[in-house]
């Protein structure tokens, strides 16, 4: 499928968004929209759902991106991808006795300091349990046929990708895939009160589920996994992703 990809970047830091997207030579000629969210301060799920509604009547890829994500190489060819999946640049899956980060990339502080390599390098699309919120790629044909597959607006910035992945797999039978991309994520976040509230929300919404998220296990049965398996994530030890 050769439908065009459209990039959407809500931002509160205009300099960062401009440098990593319109000024990025690897994205030259690409179709993108930067969305100034400084005054509105809307949750990203609400913004993304509005974009989905605007584009449902045409076939295209919708690529939802954080402002602090810098692609260091051109985007991969999407023409051979099935539209019937949820895609991203970084994900987590259980392997052995720990959650494994899938999608090798550079992670750093906002100013680029403290850079380190995170995640397993992949050469082909790779199945995962959940994605990180930094990027989510969806095709409108998937969203047209599954009106229940939308972003949860009870969440604002944390955990909405994990929720979408739970919804996709458990309620719609849709796989979750990481694509091989070269990028730097300018963020070492932290587990905040907002994040903890999001965990409670996911536990209530998916009481019988448990999956590894980027920073913690998620779902109502998360404690069952946490009692048996251990995160071994350098970024998490430095403060987690955001």
C-alpha positions as CSV (number, residue, x, y, z in Angstrom):
1,X,0.0,0.0,0.0
2,X,1.6,3.3,-1.1
3,X,-0.7,5.8,0.6
4,X,1.0,9.0,1.7
5,X,2.2,9.4,5.3
6,X,1.2,12.6,7.1
7,X,3.2,13.6,10.2
8,X,1.4,15.4,13.1
9,X,3.5,17.1,15.8
10,X,1.7,18.9,18.7
11,X,4.3,21.1,20.5
12,X,5.0,23.4,23.3
13,X,8.6,24.1,22.3
14,X,8.5,25.7,18.8
15,X,12.2,25.8,18.4
16,X,12.6,22.0,19.0
17,X,9.6,21.1,16.8
18,X,10.8,23.3,13.9
19,X,14.4,21.9,14.1
20,X,13.4,18.3,14.2
21,X,10.7,18.4,11.6
22,X,10.5,21.1,8.9
23,X,14.3,21.7,9.1
24,X,15.2,18.0,9.2
25,X,16.7,17.1,5.8
26,X,15.6,13.4,6.2
27,X,12.0,14.6,6.1
28,X,12.4,17.0,3.2
29,X,9.3,17.1,1.0
30,X,7.2,15.2,3.5
31,X,3.7,16.3,4.5
32,X,3.6,17.5,8.1
33,X,1.5,19.6,10.4
34,X,3.0,21.3,13.5
35,X,0.2,22.0,16.1
36,X,0.8,24.7,18.6
37,X,-0.5,23.4,21.9
38,X,0.9,26.1,24.2
39,X,-2.3,28.0,24.7
40,X,-4.8,25.2,24.5
41,X,-2.8,22.7,26.5
42,X,-4.9,19.8,25.3
43,X,-4.1,16.2,26.0
44,X,-2.5,14.5,23.1
45,X,-5.2,11.8,22.8
46,X,-7.8,14.5,22.2
47,X,-5.7,16.2,19.5
48,X,-5.0,12.8,17.8
49,X,-8.6,11.8,17.8
50,X,-9.5,15.1,16.2
51,X,-7.0,14.4,13.5
52,X,-8.3,10.9,12.9
53,X,-11.8,12.4,12.5
54,X,-10.5,14.8,9.9
55,X,-8.9,12.1,7.8
56,X,-11.2,9.1,8.0
57,X,-12.7,9.7,4.5
58,X,-9.3,9.1,2.7
59,X,-6.7,6.4,2.7
60,X,-3.4,7.6,4.3
61,X,-1.0,6.9,7.1
62,X,-1.3,9.1,10.2
63,X,2.0,9.4,12.1
64,X,1.6,11.0,15.6
65,X,4.9,12.2,17.0
66,X,6.3,14.0,20.0
67,X,8.2,17.2,19.4
68,X,11.4,15.8,20.9
69,X,11.9,13.0,18.4
70,X,14.6,13.5,15.8
71,X,14.8,11.2,12.8
72,X,18.5,10.5,11.8
73,X,17.6,8.8,8.6
74,X,14.7,8.8,6.1
75,X,11.5,7.1,7.1
76,X,11.2,3.5,6.0
77,X,9.2,2.5,2.9
78,X,5.6,2.0,4.1
79,X,4.3,0.6,0.8
80,X,4.6,-3.1,1.9
81,X,3.2,-2.6,5.4
82,X,-0.2,-4.0,6.2
83,X,-2.6,-1.3,7.3
84,X,-4.1,-3.7,9.8
85,X,-1.7,-3.1,12.6
86,X,-0.5,-0.4,15.1
87,X,3.1,0.7,14.5
88,X,5.7,2.7,16.4
89,X,9.4,3.3,16.7
90,X,9.9,1.9,20.2
91,X,8.2,-0.9,22.0
92,X,8.4,-3.4,24.9
93,X,7.8,-7.2,25.0
94,X,8.3,-9.9,27.5
95,X,11.4,-12.1,26.9
96,X,12.5,-14.5,29.6
97,X,12.4,-12.8,33.0
98,X,12.3,-9.2,31.9
99,X,10.6,-6.7,29.6
100,X,12.9,-6.2,26.5
101,X,13.1,-2.8,24.8
102,X,12.7,-3.2,21.0
103,X,14.0,-0.5,18.7
104,X,17.6,0.7,19.2
105,X,17.9,4.5,19.3
106,X,19.7,7.3,21.1
107,X,18.1,8.7,24.2
108,X,19.2,11.9,25.9
109,X,18.2,14.9,28.0
110,X,16.4,17.8,26.2
111,X,19.7,19.5,25.5
112,X,21.3,16.4,24.0
113,X,23.5,15.6,27.0
114,X,23.7,12.2,28.7
115,X,23.1,10.5,25.4
116,X,23.1,6.7,25.4
117,X,22.0,3.8,23.2
118,X,18.8,2.2,24.3
119,X,16.9,-0.9,23.0
120,X,17.6,-3.8,20.7
121,X,18.4,-3.1,17.1
122,X,16.0,-4.6,14.6
123,X,16.2,-5.1,10.8
124,X,12.6,-5.7,10.1
125,X,9.1,-5.0,11.6
126,X,9.0,-6.7,15.0
127,X,6.0,-7.6,17.2
128,X,5.8,-6.1,20.7
129,X,3.3,-6.0,23.5
130,X,3.1,-2.2,23.8
131,X,4.5,1.0,22.2
132,X,6.1,4.1,23.8
133,X,4.0,7.3,23.3
134,X,6.8,9.0,21.4
135,X,5.4,7.9,18.1
136,X,2.3,6.0,16.8
137,X,1.6,5.2,13.1
138,X,-1.9,4.2,12.1
139,X,-3.7,3.8,8.7
140,X,-7.1,5.3,8.3
141,X,-8.5,2.1,6.8
142,X,-7.9,0.4,10.1
143,X,-9.6,3.2,12.0
144,X,-12.6,3.3,9.7
145,X,-13.4,-0.3,10.3
146,X,-12.8,-0.1,14.0
147,X,-14.5,2.9,15.4
148,X,-13.7,1.7,19.0
149,X,-10.0,1.9,18.2
150,X,-9.2,5.5,19.3
151,X,-7.0,7.2,21.9
152,X,-8.3,7.3,25.4
153,X,-9.0,11.0,26.3
154,X,-9.1,10.2,30.0
155,X,-5.3,10.2,29.6
156,X,-3.3,13.3,28.6
157,X,0.4,12.6,28.0
158,X,1.4,9.4,29.7
159,X,0.3,5.8,28.9
160,X,-2.0,6.6,26.1
161,X,0.1,4.4,23.7
162,X,0.0,1.5,26.2
163,X,-3.8,1.9,26.4
164,X,-4.1,1.9,22.6
165,X,-2.1,-1.2,22.4
166,X,-4.2,-3.0,25.0
167,X,-7.3,-1.9,23.1
168,X,-6.0,-3.0,19.7
169,X,-4.9,-6.4,20.8
170,X,-7.6,-7.4,23.3
171,X,-10.7,-5.8,21.8
172,X,-9.8,-5.8,18.1
173,X,-7.3,-8.5,17.4
174,X,-4.9,-6.0,15.9
175,X,-1.1,-6.6,16.3
176,X,1.4,-4.0,17.5
177,X,4.6,-3.6,15.6
178,X,7.9,-1.7,15.9
179,X,9.5,-0.5,12.7
180,X,13.3,-0.2,12.3
181,X,14.1,3.5,12.3
182,X,17.1,5.7,13.2
183,X,16.3,8.4,15.7
184,X,17.2,10.3,18.9
185,X,14.6,10.9,21.6
186,X,15.5,14.0,23.6
187,X,13.9,12.9,26.8
188,X,14.7,11.2,30.1
189,X,11.4,11.6,31.9
190,X,10.1,10.6,35.3
191,X,7.3,8.7,36.8
192,X,5.0,11.5,38.0
193,X,1.7,11.6,39.9
194,X,0.0,12.0,36.5
195,X,1.7,8.7,35.4
196,X,0.5,6.9,38.6
197,X,-3.0,8.2,38.0
198,X,-2.8,6.8,34.5
199,X,-1.8,3.4,35.8
200,X,-4.9,3.4,38.0
201,X,-7.0,4.3,35.1
202,X,-5.6,1.4,33.0
203,X,-6.1,-1.0,35.9
204,X,-9.7,-0.1,36.1
205,X,-10.3,-0.2,32.4
206,X,-8.5,-3.5,31.8
207,X,-8.9,-5.3,35.2
208,X,-8.0,-8.8,33.8
209,X,-5.0,-7.7,31.7
210,X,-1.2,-7.3,32.3
211,X,1.4,-6.2,29.8
212,X,4.8,-4.5,30.0
213,X,4.8,-0.8,29.3
214,X,7.8,1.4,28.7
215,X,8.4,2.1,32.4
216,X,6.2,-0.3,34.3
217,X,3.7,-3.1,33.9
218,X,0.2,-2.0,33.1
219,X,-3.3,-3.3,33.5
220,X,-5.3,-4.6,36.4
221,X,-3.0,-7.7,36.8
222,X,0.2,-5.7,36.6
223,X,1.2,-6.6,40.2
224,X,1.2,-10.3,39.2
225,X,3.8,-9.6,36.5
226,X,5.8,-7.2,38.7
227,X,6.1,-10.0,41.4
228,X,7.7,-12.4,38.9
229,X,9.7,-10.2,36.4
230,X,12.1,-7.3,36.6
231,X,12.7,-4.3,34.4
232,X,16.3,-3.9,33.4
233,X,16.2,-0.6,31.5
234,X,19.0,2.0,31.6
235,X,16.7,4.8,30.6
236,X,14.3,3.8,33.3
237,X,17.1,3.9,35.9
238,X,18.0,7.3,34.6
239,X,14.5,8.5,35.0
240,X,12.3,6.8,32.4
241,X,10.9,7.9,29.1
242,X,8.4,10.7,28.5
